[in-house]
Amino acid sequence: MSALQSGLTIAPMSLAAMVVAPFAGRFADRLGGKYLLMAGLAIFGLGAGAAVYVAQLDSTSWTFLAPLIVTGIGLGLVFAPMTTVAMREIQPAQAASASAVLNTTRQLGGVVGAAVVGAVLQNRLAVAFHSQATASATQLPSQFRPAFIASFDNAAKGGLQLGRGQTGASLPAGLPPQAVATVQHLVHEVFTHGYLLAYKPTVYLAVLVLLVASVSCVLVAGGRVVSRHEAQGVRKAA
């Protein structure tokens, strides 16, 4: 997919979150956000897991439509209840400081989470690329096999910076012209299969964290249900 196609593919997730979030905020203000937050995290995780489950090498934008809508619904159910639960017992004089702590913690969690997921993906790519390259190298003359495998090992370990149609691996030196097309096909095949093999368990790990977070919401104190006037004040402070 191009960058535009990728953006259009995930657009339904954002639209679903935009539609759901205002209603989630109102219900959280009036009824308490504990169970909405629990449901949102679970739905978010299940939607993300479904998107990974249906992902195949020949997937199109339509393949991910339903899972991403579900993911967006879960996302919309998370943010407003999260603020309500975190801020509901805060006194007005402390609202600004508490909001700053909440936002800082949220940003820090995003940074750490992205770093952990990236590290796991990098590790899985190294394993998947090596295994796929080793299997595909059997189709090459023996003198080119070590260089073919090493190019993927180096690509995975050195960090991938890719654009559309790129694989991060280089062709072995000294290839005869008639073999270039065959090797290019093998390089593409190794990359696509290897990336899919690495991508799925990485995202499943993130889904597991979301489901654990959902279950952990049972530990959140019930608290009192705030009035509409108080809820508006909390939202303004946050």
C-alpha positions as CSV (number, residue, x, y, z in Angstrom):
1,M,0.0,0.0,0.0
2,S,1.0,3.6,-0.6
3,A,1.1,6.1,2.3
4,L,-2.3,7.5,1.1
5,Q,-3.8,4.0,0.9
6,S,-2.5,3.2,4.4
7,G,-4.0,6.4,5.8
8,L,-7.4,5.7,4.2
9,T,-7.3,2.1,5.5
10,I,-7.1,3.3,9.2
11,A,-9.4,6.2,8.7
12,P,-12.5,4.2,9.8
13,M,-10.8,3.6,13.2
14,S,-10.5,7.3,13.8
15,L,-14.0,8.0,12.6
16,A,-15.5,5.4,14.9
17,A,-13.5,6.8,17.8
18,M,-14.8,10.3,17.0
19,V,-18.4,9.1,16.9
20,V,-18.2,7.1,20.1
21,A,-16.1,9.3,22.3
22,P,-18.7,12.1,23.1
23,F,-21.3,9.5,24.2
24,A,-18.7,7.6,26.2
25,G,-17.8,10.9,28.0
26,R,-21.4,11.6,28.9
27,F,-22.0,8.1,30.3
28,A,-18.8,8.2,32.2
29,D,-19.6,11.5,33.8
30,R,-23.1,10.4,34.9
31,L,-22.5,6.7,35.7
32,G,-18.8,6.5,36.4
33,G,-16.1,5.4,34.0
34,K,-14.8,2.2,35.5
35,Y,-16.8,-0.3,33.5
36,L,-16.7,1.8,30.3
37,L,-13.0,1.9,30.6
38,M,-12.9,-1.8,31.1
39,A,-15.1,-2.4,28.1
40,G,-13.2,0.0,26.0
41,L,-9.8,-1.6,26.7
42,A,-11.2,-5.1,26.0
43,I,-12.9,-4.0,22.7
44,F,-9.8,-2.1,21.6
45,G,-7.7,-5.2,22.2
46,L,-10.1,-7.6,20.5
47,G,-10.4,-5.3,17.5
48,A,-6.6,-5.0,17.2
49,G,-6.3,-8.7,17.6
50,A,-8.9,-9.3,14.9
51,A,-7.0,-7.0,12.5
52,V,-3.8,-9.0,13.0
53,Y,-5.6,-12.3,12.7
54,V,-7.1,-11.4,9.2
55,A,-3.8,-10.0,7.9
56,Q,-2.4,-11.9,5.0
57,L,0.0,-11.2,2.2
58,D,-2.8,-10.5,-0.2
59,S,-4.9,-8.4,2.2
60,T,-6.6,-5.2,1.0
61,S,-8.0,-2.2,2.8
62,W,-11.4,-3.9,2.9
63,T,-9.9,-6.8,4.8
64,F,-9.3,-4.5,7.8
65,L,-12.5,-2.5,7.7
66,A,-14.6,-4.3,10.3
67,P,-11.7,-5.0,12.8
68,L,-10.6,-1.3,12.6
69,I,-14.1,0.0,13.2
70,V,-14.2,-2.3,16.3
71,T,-10.8,-1.0,17.4
72,G,-12.0,2.6,17.0
73,I,-15.1,2.0,19.1
74,G,-12.9,0.6,21.8
75,L,-10.5,3.6,21.5
76,G,-13.5,6.0,21.8
77,L,-14.6,4.2,25.0
78,V,-11.2,4.6,26.6
79,F,-10.1,8.2,26.7
80,A,-13.1,10.1,28.2
81,P,-13.6,7.5,31.0
82,M,-9.9,7.4,31.7
83,T,-9.9,11.1,32.4
84,T,-13.1,10.9,34.5
85,V,-11.8,8.0,36.6
86,A,-8.5,9.7,37.2
87,M,-9.9,13.2,38.0
88,R,-13.2,12.5,39.8
89,E,-11.8,12.7,43.3
90,I,-9.5,15.6,42.7
91,Q,-10.3,18.9,44.5
92,P,-10.7,22.0,42.2
93,A,-7.5,23.6,43.7
94,Q,-5.5,20.5,42.6
95,A,-7.1,20.0,39.2
96,A,-4.4,21.7,37.2
97,S,-1.6,19.8,38.8
98,A,-3.4,16.5,38.6
99,S,-4.2,17.0,35.0
100,A,-0.5,17.7,34.3
101,V,0.5,14.5,36.0
102,L,-2.2,12.5,34.1
103,N,-1.1,13.8,30.7
104,T,2.6,13.4,31.5
105,T,2.0,9.8,32.6
106,R,-0.1,9.1,29.5
107,Q,2.6,10.5,27.2
108,L,5.3,8.6,29.1
109,G,3.3,5.4,28.8
110,G,2.9,5.9,25.1
111,V,6.7,6.4,24.6
112,V,7.7,3.4,26.7
113,G,5.0,1.2,25.1
114,A,6.1,2.1,21.6
115,A,9.7,1.5,22.5
116,V,8.9,-2.0,23.9
117,V,6.8,-3.0,21.0
118,G,9.5,-1.7,18.6
119,A,12.1,-3.8,20.5
120,V,10.0,-6.9,20.4
121,L,9.3,-6.4,16.7
122,Q,13.0,-5.9,16.0
123,N,13.8,-9.2,17.8
124,R,11.1,-11.1,15.9
125,L,12.2,-9.7,12.6
126,A,15.8,-10.9,13.2
127,V,14.5,-14.4,13.8
128,A,11.9,-14.4,11.0
129,F,14.2,-13.0,8.4
130,H,16.9,-15.4,9.2
131,S,14.6,-18.5,9.0
132,Q,12.9,-17.3,5.8
133,A,16.2,-16.3,4.1
134,T,17.8,-19.7,5.1
135,A,14.8,-21.5,3.5
136,S,14.8,-19.4,0.4
137,A,18.5,-19.5,-0.1
138,T,18.3,-23.2,-1.1
139,Q,17.0,-21.9,-4.5
140,L,20.3,-20.1,-5.1
141,P,23.7,-21.4,-6.2
142,S,25.7,-22.3,-3.1
143,Q,28.3,-19.5,-3.5
144,F,25.5,-16.8,-3.1
145,R,23.7,-18.3,-0.2
146,P,25.8,-16.9,2.7
147,A,25.7,-13.4,1.3
148,F,21.9,-13.6,0.8
149,I,21.3,-14.7,4.3
150,A,23.7,-12.2,5.8
151,S,22.0,-9.3,4.0
152,F,18.8,-10.0,5.9
153,D,20.6,-10.6,9.1
154,N,22.2,-7.2,8.8
155,A,19.0,-5.5,7.7
156,A,17.1,-6.8,10.8
157,K,19.9,-6.1,13.3
158,G,20.7,-2.6,11.9
159,G,17.2,-1.2,12.1
160,L,14.9,-1.1,9.1
161,Q,14.1,2.2,7.4
162,L,11.9,1.4,4.6
163,G,9.6,2.9,2.0
164,R,7.1,1.3,-0.4
165,G,8.7,-1.5,-2.3
166,Q,11.9,-1.6,-0.2
167,T,13.1,-4.6,1.8
168,G,16.2,-3.4,3.5
169,A,18.3,-6.2,2.1
170,S,20.8,-6.0,-0.7
171,L,21.5,-8.4,-3.6
172,P,24.6,-10.6,-3.3
173,A,27.6,-9.2,-5.2
174,G,28.6,-10.9,-8.4
175,L,25.2,-12.2,-9.4
176,P,24.9,-13.0,-13.1
177,P,22.5,-10.7,-14.9
178,Q,20.1,-13.6,-15.7
179,A,19.7,-14.4,-11.9
180,V,18.9,-10.9,-10.7
181,A,15.2,-11.1,-11.3
182,T,15.0,-14.4,-9.5
183,V,16.9,-13.1,-6.5
184,Q,14.8,-9.9,-6.4
185,H,11.7,-12.1,-6.2
186,L,13.2,-14.2,-3.4
187,V,14.2,-11.0,-1.5
188,H,10.7,-9.7,-1.7
189,E,9.3,-13.1,-0.7
190,V,11.6,-13.3,2.3
191,F,10.7,-9.8,3.5
192,T,6.9,-10.1,3.2
193,H,6.7,-13.5,4.8
194,G,9.2,-12.6,7.5
195,Y,7.6,-9.3,8.3
196,L,4.2,-10.9,8.7
197,L,5.6,-13.7,10.9
198,A,7.2,-11.1,13.1
199,Y,4.3,-8.6,13.1
200,K,1.6,-11.0,14.3
201,P,3.1,-12.1,17.7
202,T,4.3,-8.6,18.4
203,V,0.8,-7.2,18.1
204,Y,-0.7,-10.1,20.0
205,L,1.6,-9.3,22.9
206,A,0.2,-5.7,22.9
207,V,-3.3,-7.1,22.7
208,L,-2.5,-9.3,25.8
209,V,-1.4,-6.2,27.7
210,L,-4.7,-4.4,26.8
211,L,-6.7,-7.3,28.0
212,V,-4.8,-7.5,31.3
213,A,-5.3,-3.7,31.6
214,S,-9.0,-4.3,31.1
215,V,-9.2,-6.9,33.8
216,S,-7.2,-4.7,36.1
217,C,-10.0,-2.1,36.0
218,V,-11.9,-4.2,38.6
219,L,-9.3,-2.8,41.1
220,V,-10.4,0.8,40.4
221,A,-12.4,2.2,43.3
222,G,-16.0,2.9,42.5
223,G,-16.0,6.5,43.7
224,R,-19.0,8.8,43.7
225,V,-21.0,9.7,40.6
226,V,-20.3,13.3,39.7
227,S,-23.0,15.9,38.8
228,R,-23.1,17.3,35.3
229,H,-21.8,20.7,36.6
230,E,-18.8,18.9,38.3
231,A,-18.1,16.8,35.2
232,Q,-17.9,19.9,33.0
233,G,-15.4,21.4,35.4
234,V,-13.3,18.3,35.3
235,R,-13.2,18.2,31.5
236,K,-12.2,21.9,31.4
237,A,-9.3,21.3,33.8
238,A,-8.1,18.3,31.9
